[in-house]
C-alpha cells in the first residue's frame, strides 16, 4: 500500500489541490495529514473540507490547536497571532468541531505519525538538528520503525540505532536491522527549505521505500488570496521564496 503523507497545509488550497491531484495520478491508496491544516493562508474552510474528505487520518498541529483555543496564542508572534484570530472567525462550526476532535498521533503497522517531535507529541518540539533526534534515543524502544513528522516545514531524516544517530537528510536511505528512522515530511502549503515547490512524502508500506514529492503549483493564486484577505504580506512573500 502506498501512503501519501502531507503536513503543514496552512490554508493553502492551491498547493493542497495540486498535491491531491498528483497522489490520485500516482497510485496513492491512502492520504494522512500530520496537522497545521490552518494558519498563515487565506483558505481555511476549503482546506479543512478537502482534508476531511480525502485523508483517512488527520493530526492536530499547533496552529490548529491555537485556532480552536487549545493552545496559548502568546506562543506566536503578532502577525501569526492575527491570522490565528482571523481563521477562528472564518471557520465553519463543522470545521471548528472537526479540528477539536483531532488526535496528536496515529499509527499504521510499524509507521508512526506525529505533528512534532515524537518524544512529547503535545509539546510541539521541533526536529531540526541531529541533537533533536538524539533525544529520541531515550525512547528508542518505544519508537516505531518509521516516524513521520511535520512542524518544521523542512525535509530531514535521521536514522537511529540503539545508541547512535545518523543524519541521512537528502538520501532515501531506509532503516536497517535494529534501526529506526525519524523524518520530517516537508510542507505542502508553506515550504521553508528555500525551495518554494510544495512538498510531501509517499511511502510504500511493503518495501518501506519512501520518496519526497516536490511540485510547482499556483503560488501567485495563493499569494493573491492572502493579499485579498488582508493578511500580512510576509505570508504571501514567503511562498515565492520558500522560507
Ligand atoms: Fe506549520
Boltz pocket constraint, residues with backbone or C-beta under 6 A from the ligand:
constraints:
  - pocket:
      binder: B
      contacts: [[A, 8], [A, 35], [A, 36], [A, 61], [A, 63], [A, 151], [A, 152], [A, 153]]
      max_distance: 6.0
